[in-house]
Amino acid sequence: MGRKIHPLGFRLGVSQKHYSHRFAQTKDYPKFLEGDRKIRTSVEKYIEKHLKDASNYGGVGHIEIQRKTDLVQIDIHTGFPDLLVKEQSLGISQMKIDIENMLGLESRKLRVILSSVTQPYAEPKILAEHVASQLKNRVPFRRTMKKAIELVGRTGDRGIKIQIAGRLNGSEMARVEWAREGRVPLQTIRARISYCYHPAQTIYGVLGIKTWTFRGTE
């Protein structure tokens, strides 16, 4: 039988780094883990609410959180940070206030940094969200996967794999379809693999979208 393991957790400490950094006692680990999850959820909801109408919005690649003695720093890696800067008056400051109230950061400062991703569609999360938006608009899944691979092909990555599972094109029987371009060596620990899972809610049910990108070896 196959043994499935998360591609990022499999490579931690070799070719994959942590997205949360903190020094804390063991008993505080659950509290900080829950706090990080709430921060990421609130940031993504804010961006989705304020920028869902932007045609060239690139999405959020990943969010890094660093907890220091007197500072909590949130680094948002996004495809088009200029759009977020334009929305500054509407609410990045409001988002900071909401996060401070949610976490109870009376004694520590909160800093939000926007970082630009040079090639947005090379980020699996942004690519998966793009595929999900196309499927919600009833674009055929084969055409969607082909177009997504073409978008990644311009970024110079060595390999890309996209998998969609569920009631594809509204068929009664659920199935799994995938497409791959180049190499995606999931068994090689030194390989720099990026991965994301993203569900897409369609009128026929939920489709599961998985994306892998291969960027070379360490």
GUDRENZA-199959 format. One record per residue (C-alpha): residue number from 0; residue in three letters; x, y, z. Coordinates in nm, 4 decimals. Layout:
seq, type, east, north, up
NUM, ALA, X, Y, Z
...
//
This chain:
seq, type, east, north, up
0, MET, 0.0000, 0.0000, 0.0000
1, GLY, 0.1130, 0.3550, -0.0676
2, ARG, 0.2176, 0.5731, 0.2238
3, LYS, 0.0958, 0.9309, 0.1769
4, ILE, 0.2832, 1.2148, 0.3482
5, HIS, 0.2591, 1.5922, 0.3181
6, PRO, 0.5330, 1.7069, 0.0741
7, LEU, 0.6262, 2.0145, 0.2826
8, GLY, 0.6416, 1.8408, 0.6205
9, PHE, 0.8474, 1.5641, 0.4578
10, ARG, 1.1177, 1.8194, 0.3651
11, LEU, 1.1265, 2.0376, 0.6785
12, GLY, 1.4858, 2.1132, 0.7734
13, VAL, 1.6233, 2.0068, 0.4329
14, SER, 1.4710, 2.2135, 0.1549
15, GLN, 1.1614, 2.3535, 0.3308
16, LYS, 1.1588, 2.6204, 0.6019
17, HIS, 0.9022, 2.6918, 0.8720
18, TYR, 0.6463, 2.9681, 0.8193
19, SER, 0.6096, 3.0351, 1.1944
20, HIS, 0.9052, 3.1350, 1.4142
21, ARG, 0.8902, 3.1681, 1.7930
22, PHE, 1.0671, 3.0832, 2.1181
23, ALA, 0.8225, 2.9454, 2.3739
24, GLN, 0.7745, 2.6824, 2.6396
25, THR, 0.6167, 2.3511, 2.5465
26, LYS, 0.2932, 2.4281, 2.7325
27, ASP, 0.2404, 2.7430, 2.5193
28, TYR, 0.2675, 2.5592, 2.1874
29, PRO, -0.1105, 2.4912, 2.1418
30, LYS, -0.1969, 2.8551, 2.2201
31, PHE, 0.0531, 2.9922, 1.9650
32, LEU, -0.0482, 2.7349, 1.7040
33, GLU, -0.4134, 2.8376, 1.7339
34, GLY, -0.3147, 3.2059, 1.7283
35, ASP, -0.1152, 3.1595, 1.4054
36, ARG, -0.4104, 2.9834, 1.2434
37, LYS, -0.6443, 3.2692, 1.3402
38, ILE, -0.3998, 3.5279, 1.2031
39, ARG, -0.3722, 3.3521, 0.8665
40, THR, -0.7501, 3.3043, 0.8415
41, SER, -0.8266, 3.6682, 0.9226
42, VAL, -0.5644, 3.8006, 0.6766
43, GLU, -0.6960, 3.5817, 0.3938
44, LYS, -1.0575, 3.6769, 0.4672
45, TYR, -0.9699, 4.0472, 0.4689
46, ILE, -0.7868, 4.0259, 0.1364
47, GLU, -1.0618, 3.8177, -0.0228
48, LYS, -1.3267, 4.0652, 0.0972
49, HIS, -1.1510, 4.3811, -0.0226
50, LEU, -0.9873, 4.2571, -0.3410
51, LYS, -1.2211, 3.9928, -0.4831
52, ASP, -1.3259, 4.2307, -0.7631
53, ALA, -0.9692, 4.3034, -0.8759
54, SER, -0.9168, 4.1396, -1.2145
55, ASN, -0.5392, 4.1015, -1.1858
56, TYR, -0.5262, 4.0109, -0.8182
57, GLY, -0.2610, 3.7459, -0.7658
58, GLY, -0.3652, 3.6063, -0.4288
59, VAL, -0.1583, 3.5266, -0.1201
60, GLY, 0.1337, 3.2881, -0.1667
61, HIS, 0.2039, 3.2285, 0.2030
62, ILE, 0.2107, 3.4150, 0.5332
63, GLU, 0.5123, 3.4127, 0.7654
64, ILE, 0.4668, 3.4919, 1.1349
65, GLN, 0.7546, 3.5826, 1.3674
66, ARG, 0.6906, 3.6201, 1.7396
67, LYS, 0.9554, 3.8128, 1.9308
68, THR, 0.9659, 3.9429, 2.2874
69, ASP, 0.7909, 4.2725, 2.2147
70, LEU, 0.6886, 4.2301, 1.8495
71, VAL, 0.4643, 4.0121, 1.6330
72, GLN, 0.5616, 4.0449, 1.2657
73, ILE, 0.3334, 3.9217, 0.9859
74, ASP, 0.4948, 3.8965, 0.6427
75, ILE, 0.2353, 3.8587, 0.3650
76, HIS, 0.3794, 3.7242, 0.0369
77, THR, 0.1316, 3.8276, -0.2314
78, GLY, 0.1271, 3.8363, -0.6087
79, PHE, 0.0298, 4.2036, -0.6449
80, PRO, 0.1012, 4.4015, -0.3256
81, ASP, 0.0288, 4.7310, -0.5070
82, LEU, -0.3413, 4.6466, -0.4886
83, LEU, -0.3131, 4.6010, -0.1124
84, VAL, -0.1360, 4.9351, -0.0799
85, LYS, -0.4197, 5.1038, -0.2711
86, GLU, -0.6628, 4.9543, -0.0202
87, GLN, -0.4618, 5.0987, 0.2707
88, SER, -0.7289, 5.3561, 0.3492
89, LEU, -0.9990, 5.0878, 0.3576
90, GLY, -0.8385, 4.8712, 0.6030
91, ILE, -0.4900, 4.7249, 0.6526
92, SER, -0.4874, 4.9393, 0.9664
93, GLN, -0.8324, 4.8023, 1.0539
94, MET, -0.7048, 4.4495, 0.9954
95, LYS, -0.4165, 4.5163, 1.2363
96, ILE, -0.6608, 4.6409, 1.5003
97, ASP, -0.8790, 4.3311, 1.4560
98, ILE, -0.5795, 4.0983, 1.4934
99, GLU, -0.4560, 4.2859, 1.8006
100, ASN, -0.7985, 4.2571, 1.9639
101, MET, -0.8287, 3.8901, 1.8677
102, LEU, -0.4889, 3.7944, 2.0123
103, GLY, -0.4903, 4.0415, 2.3007
104, LEU, -0.1578, 4.2076, 2.2117
105, GLU, -0.1588, 4.4853, 2.4707
106, SER, 0.2128, 4.4702, 2.5559
107, ARG, 0.3506, 4.3812, 2.2107
108, LYS, 0.3533, 4.5649, 1.8813
109, LEU, 0.2095, 4.4239, 1.5593
110, ARG, 0.3874, 4.4863, 1.2293
111, VAL, 0.2459, 4.3900, 0.8875
112, ILE, 0.4864, 4.3694, 0.5908
113, LEU, 0.3785, 4.3213, 0.2283
114, SER, 0.6266, 4.1264, 0.0165
115, SER, 0.6016, 4.0874, -0.3588
116, VAL, 0.6153, 3.7470, -0.5259
117, THR, 0.8049, 3.7970, -0.8519
118, GLN, 0.6255, 3.5119, -1.0301
119, PRO, 0.2776, 3.4776, -0.8751
120, TYR, 0.1677, 3.1695, -1.0671
121, ALA, 0.4775, 2.9802, -0.9541
122, GLU, 0.3199, 2.9782, -0.6050
123, PRO, 0.0987, 2.6664, -0.5725
124, LYS, -0.1586, 2.8420, -0.3520
125, ILE, -0.2114, 3.1258, -0.6001
126, LEU, -0.2284, 2.8761, -0.8870
127, ALA, -0.4798, 2.6556, -0.7028
128, GLU, -0.7022, 2.9571, -0.6291
129, HIS, -0.6857, 3.0524, -0.9975
130, VAL, -0.7914, 2.6993, -1.1000
131, ALA, -1.0725, 2.7055, -0.8421
132, SER, -1.2089, 3.0367, -0.9754
133, GLN, -1.2137, 2.8948, -1.3291
134, LEU, -1.3966, 2.5792, -1.2180
135, LYS, -1.6562, 2.7872, -1.0298
136, ASN, -1.7244, 2.9680, -1.3588
137, ARG, -1.7916, 2.6293, -1.5252
138, VAL, -1.4838, 2.6307, -1.7450
139, PRO, -1.4062, 2.2698, -1.8567
140, PHE, -1.1490, 2.1184, -1.6223
141, ARG, -0.9128, 1.9944, -1.8973
142, ARG, -0.8892, 2.3402, -2.0499
143, THR, -0.8399, 2.4873, -1.7012
144, MET, -0.5487, 2.2531, -1.6234
145, LYS, -0.3907, 2.3178, -1.9630
146, LYS, -0.4105, 2.6966, -1.9235
147, ALA, -0.2723, 2.6773, -1.5687
148, ILE, 0.0256, 2.4724, -1.6852
149, GLU, 0.0895, 2.7306, -1.9578
150, LEU, 0.0898, 3.0074, -1.6941
151, VAL, 0.3479, 2.8197, -1.4883
152, GLY, 0.5510, 2.7329, -1.7985
153, ARG, 0.6426, 3.0995, -1.8374
154, THR, 0.7947, 3.1146, -1.4868
155, GLY, 1.0888, 2.8842, -1.5541
156, ASP, 0.9948, 2.6112, -1.3034
157, ARG, 1.1211, 2.2645, -1.3885
158, GLY, 0.7933, 2.0828, -1.3335
159, ILE, 0.4250, 2.1305, -1.2481
160, LYS, 0.1504, 1.8839, -1.1580
161, ILE, -0.2189, 1.9664, -1.1102
162, GLN, -0.4784, 1.7201, -0.9801
163, ILE, -0.8551, 1.7735, -0.9601
164, ALA, -1.0875, 1.5281, -0.7838
165, GLY, -1.4663, 1.5217, -0.7566
166, ARG, -1.7669, 1.5435, -0.9867
167, LEU, -1.5819, 1.6798, -1.2860
168, ASN, -1.8003, 1.8650, -1.5389
169, GLY, -2.1037, 1.7608, -1.3327
170, SER, -2.0723, 1.3853, -1.3961
171, GLU, -2.2588, 1.1497, -1.1618
172, MET, -1.9473, 0.9474, -1.0771
173, ALA, -1.6652, 1.1284, -0.8991
174, ARG, -1.3158, 1.0683, -1.0358
175, VAL, -0.9609, 1.2007, -1.0249
176, GLU, -0.7868, 1.3650, -1.3217
177, TRP, -0.4372, 1.5104, -1.3314
178, ALA, -0.1942, 1.6732, -1.5720
179, ARG, 0.1818, 1.7124, -1.5468
180, GLU, 0.4508, 1.9014, -1.7323
181, GLY, 0.8190, 1.8336, -1.6659
182, ARG, 0.9536, 1.6502, -1.3580
183, VAL, 0.7940, 1.6432, -1.0115
184, PRO, 1.0158, 1.4080, -0.8017
185, LEU, 0.8096, 1.3719, -0.4817
186, GLN, 1.0366, 1.0967, -0.3448
187, THR, 1.3513, 1.3140, -0.3519
188, ILE, 1.3935, 1.4988, -0.0216
189, ARG, 1.6484, 1.7451, -0.1668
190, ALA, 1.4002, 1.8493, -0.4360
191, ARG, 1.2460, 2.1921, -0.3703
192, ILE, 0.8781, 2.1028, -0.4010
193, SER, 0.5980, 2.3492, -0.3292
194, TYR, 0.2497, 2.2111, -0.2664
195, CYS, -0.1030, 2.3328, -0.1943
196, TYR, -0.4498, 2.1844, -0.1530
197, HIS, -0.7507, 2.4077, -0.2195
198, PRO, -1.1212, 2.3089, -0.2281
199, ALA, -1.3526, 2.4638, -0.4872
200, GLN, -1.7261, 2.4850, -0.4148
201, THR, -1.9211, 2.4312, -0.7378
202, ILE, -2.2918, 2.3761, -0.8023
203, TYR, -2.2239, 2.0002, -0.8318
204, GLY, -2.0315, 1.9704, -0.5067
205, VAL, -1.6802, 2.0248, -0.3760
206, LEU, -1.3804, 1.9695, -0.6031
207, GLY, -1.0396, 1.9092, -0.4446
208, ILE, -0.7514, 2.0817, -0.6234
209, LYS, -0.3888, 1.9894, -0.5548
210, THR, -0.0887, 2.1605, -0.7128
211, TRP, 0.2801, 2.0717, -0.6988
212, THR, 0.5704, 2.2742, -0.8443
213, PHE, 0.9314, 2.1611, -0.8722
214, ARG, 1.2029, 2.4302, -0.8642
215, GLY, 1.5222, 2.2255, -0.8746
216, THR, 1.7292, 2.0512, -0.6075
217, GLU, 1.9285, 2.1892, -0.3157
//
